[in-house]
Amino acid sequence: MEFQLPITIPSLPQPIRYGEKILLTGSCFTEHIGSQLIDWKFDVLQNPNGILFDAASVAESLVSYIQNKQFTADDLVYFNELWHSWQHHSHFSGMDRDAVLEKINASQRRAHAFLKEARWLVITLGSSFSYRLASEAPQEWKKGVPGIGRIEGQLTGPAVGSPVPLSVANCHRAPGKTFVKHLMTIEEIIIALDSTLYQLFYFNPGIKVIFTVSPVRHIRDGVVENNRSKARLIEAVHHLVSKFDRLYYFPAYELVIDVLRDYRFFDIDMVHPNYPATTFVLEKFVQHYIDPAAQPLLEAVKKIVIARRHKPFQPETQAHQRFLRDHYEKALELTRQYPFLDLKEELEYFAR
């Protein structure tokens, strides 16, 4: 008797291997995948702008990495005693404008260099809803909309040739009337990502892209609106995957919503997948997307990382000293066999 819907996940024809650079960008679910890959000592850079939810913000951020855009004071806004960038997460914000700019631009430079050499780009899209500054949004977006806009239509300026304003990736708790909210159409999502992919493949001809759709529910939009939003992302992504031979779709959304499909796999907020759910998704990712030849090494690295996080009750005992010594030798042997592994933190801990 089957208690779960069966799901077919095609394995990658050339799976991910150790030593290959992986850039991850997108929603908070991106960080579940990225944090585990970092723990397992893959060469990872995740979310250079911080968490991004909508396709327009993801596309704009990737183009900024390709162009190595350097932000200036004109790109920042000041309120609530802090300097912010509408294109960056709040962890870039601060009281010192120059320090904020340096932090942002250092991240831009690192992302530009990393993306140029990356073998993989993992994009996790969270929502089809996009935000624009109300002061810059085309007037037709705002017709009949009190306060925060909520309409559908083409993302075009009020006149031919007028620039489309940049999406707001993070609202920084500014008043709702500051923004116009727009549910992107499937066509708009495809156009934004398609243009970005062409620039990306010219910039880095060897890169491959894995798309996922986040299973995190955006309930603030409403249950029906969240489902419409996710459906548009899924349709747009599958259109692109069918178009390009170096694009792949990993069904993180379907694994949680359709295979697990139970509220016991969500946190208390009923929105975010919990630890068992994310572990289940990651197991499928490893099974189908990580090179089988790399998986024994991955398991060995896991054991070293778990040992590093072990907190002894009696650290001065001989038993714990043997524990440290044994794992130091194991970590050292791994670095000898696999020089690309960065186990410096673990070696320093075990060497105490």
N, C-alpha and C positions, 0 to 999 in steps of 0.2 A: 504494500500500500504506500502510495506517494503522499508525503505530508508537505512537500514543497513543489512549486512549479518548476519543471526543468528549464534550464537556460543554456543555450549554446554560446560559448565565448570562443571565437576563433583565436588561436595563438598567433603571435606576431611571426611573420616569416623570418625576420631577423631580430630576435628578442634583445632586450636591454642587457648589457654586460657591464661588469665592473670596469672602471676606468673611462667610461663614456660620460661626458658632461650632460646633465639633465636640468633644464630650467623649467620651473613650475610656476604658473600664474593663474589667478582667478579667485574663486570664493574660498570661504573658510574651510571647505572640505579639501581643497588643495593642500592645506597644511597638515591634514591627517596623513595624506600620502607622502608629502614632502618630508615631514618630521620623521617618519619611519625610515624613509630612504637615507636620510642623514644619519639616523641611529645605526643603520646597517652599513655605513661608511661608503655610500655611493657619492659621487662628485655632484653635489646639488646646489643650485641657487633657487630660492623660492621667494615669490612675491616681492620683487624689488620696489614696487610702489606700495606694498602692503596689500591687504585683502581687497579684491575687486569683484564685483558681483555681475555687472551687466556686460554684454558683448561689446558695446561701444567703448566702455572704459578699458576693457582688455585690449581691444584693437588699437586704441589711441596710445596706450602704454607701450605696446610692442613696437609701434612705429617710432615712438620717442627713443626706445633703446637702439633701434636700427640706425636712427639718425644721430644718436648720441646727443640728444637735446640737452642743453644746459639751461636751467631755470634761472630767472632773474627776479629782482625785487618786485617787478610788475606782475609776476605770476603768483604772488602771495597775497593773502588777505589777512586783516588784523581784526579780531574781535575776541571777547572774553579773555583779554589780556595775553593772547597768544597769536603767533603768526602761523597761518595754515596754507596748505596747497589743496585746491579742490581736486587735484589728480592723485593725491596721496593720503594714506591712512594717517590717523591722528598721532601715531607714534613718531611721525616726522615733525609734528608741531612743537613749538617752543617759544619762549619769551625773547630769545635773541634771534633777530631776523637773519643775520649773517650765518649763525650756527645752523639754523634751519636750512638755509640754501646750501651750505656746505654738505650737510647730511644728505639732502636730496640729490645733489649733483654727484657726490661720491657714489651713491647707489646707481645713478644713471651710467656713470663711467664703468662701473663694475658689470652692470647688466649688458652694456654694449660689448664689452670684451668677452664676456662669458657666452653671450648669444652667438657671437661670431664663430666660436669653436664648439658650440653645443651640438651633440648628436641627437638629442631629444628635446622636444618642447611639449609639456603637458599643460593643457588648458582646461580648467574646470569652470564652466559657466553656471551661474546661480540664478539669474533672473533675466527676463526680457524687459523689465521696467528700467527705464533710463531717466536720469534727471538732468536738467539744464538750468542755468541761472535764469530766473524770471526776467531779469533786466536785459538779457541777451537773446532769449528764445524768440523765434518768429511769432508774430502776432496771431497767426491762425492757430497756433497751438493753444492759445489762451482764451479763445472766444467762448464766452459763456461759462468760464471756469472761475469760481470764486476762490481766492487764496491760492491753493496748490492746484495746478492743472492736472487733468486726468482725461486725456483725449487720445484718439488714434488718428494717424495720418502720416504723410511722408515727412521724413526729417530733412526738410529743405528750408532755405531761407525765405524771407518775405519777397525777395525779388531775384531774378536770374543773376547768378554770379555772386550773390551775397554769401559770405562764409557761414557755415554751420558752426555754432559755438561748441566748444569742447564739452563733453559730458562731465558731470560732477560725479566723481568716483566715491567721494566721502563727504557727507553733509556737515560733519563736525558739530552736530547739534544746533545748527543755525535754525532760525524760525522757518516753518514750513512755507510761508509766503515768499521766501527767498528763491524757491525753485518751482519749476514746472515738471510734472511727472508725466512720462510718456511710455505707453506700452508699444515697444518696437514690433513692427510687422516681421514676418518671416523674411520677406524680401530685404528689409533694412538690415537685419542681422546678417544675412548672406552677403550683402554688398560690403558691409563693414569688415567682415572677416575675410572675404575673398580678396579684397584689395590689399589687406594686410599680409595675407599669405603670399601673394605675388611678390611683394617687397621683401618678405622674409626669405623666400627661396632664391631671390637674386642676391641677397646679402649673405646667405649661408646655403649654398646649393646642396650640402649633404645632410641637412637637418630633416628629421621626421617629427610628425605632430600626432599626439594622442589627445583626443577630445574626451571629456567626461561631462556629464550634467550632474550637478550637486543634488543629492537626495534631501538636503536640508530644506524644510518647508518655509516659505516666506509668508507666514500667516498674517502678518500685518497688512499685506495686500488683499487678504481675504482668501478663503479656501478655493472658490471658483476661479478667482483671478490668478492665484498661484498655479493652478492646473493649466490654465490657458498659457501662462508664462512659460512653464516647463515644456508644454507641448510645442511651442514655437521654437524653443531652443533645440529640442530633439529633432524636429523636422529640418531646421536650418543646418544643423551639424551633419545629419545624414546626407543632405544634398551635397555638402562640401566633401565628405568622405567618398561619395560616389564619383566626384569630379577629379580628385587628386589621388594618385597612386601611393603617395607617401603619408596619407592621413589615415588614422585609425580611431575607432570608437570603443572605449571601455565602458561597459554598462553599469557603472556605480549606482546610478539612479534606479535602474531596474532591479539590481540585486537587493536593494533595501526595500523599495516600494512594492515589488511584485514577487520576489522570492521569499524574503523574510516576512514582509507584510503583516507586522504585528507591533502594537504599541509597546510591548515589553522590550523592543529593540531601539526605543527612543529614550532620551533623557526626560526628566520630569516636566520639561517645557513642551513635550510632545512634538518638538520641532527638529531637534538635533539628534542624529543617530548616536547611540551610546557606544561604549567600548566593545561589547560583543559584536555589534553591527559593523563597526569600522574594522575590527579584526577580521571578520568574515569577508568583507570586501577586499581587504589587503591580501588575504590568503589567495583569493581568486586572481588578484593582480600579479602576485608572485608566480602562481601556477601557470598563467598564460602569457605573461609579458616579460618575465625575467628569464634569462638564458638558463636552461636546466643545468648546464655545466657550472654555472655560478652559484647554484643553490646550496651545495655543500659548504662553500665558503661563507655564504650568507648565514647559514645555521651556526657556523663556528664563530662568526662575528657577533651574532645575537648572544651567545653564551658569555663572551667577553664583556659585552656591554651590560648584561644583567649582573654579572659579577662585580663590575665597577660600581653599580648602584646599590650593592648589598651594604646594609648598615648594621655592623656588628654591635651586639650588646656589650661585649668585653673585648675591645680592640687590642688589648695588651697580651692576650693569651697566645700560647704557642700555636694553638690550632688556627687562629686567625692569621698569624704570621706565615704559617705554611700555606694557607689559602691565598694570601697575597703573593707569595713567592711562586706558587704553582701557576697562578694566572699571569704573572709577569712573564714567566717562561713561555706560556702559550701565546700571549700577545706578541712577544718578541719573535717567536718562530713564524707567526703569521706575517709580520712585516718583512721578515727575511724572504719568505716564499712569494709574497705579493707586495712589492715595494710601493705600489700606488695606494695602499691602505694607510689612512691617517689614524693611527692608534696612539698618538702622542699623549692625549689626555689620560687614556687608560694606563699607559706605561708609567706615567708620572704618579698616578694614584697607587698602582701596585708596587712601585719602587719605594714607597715610604718606609 
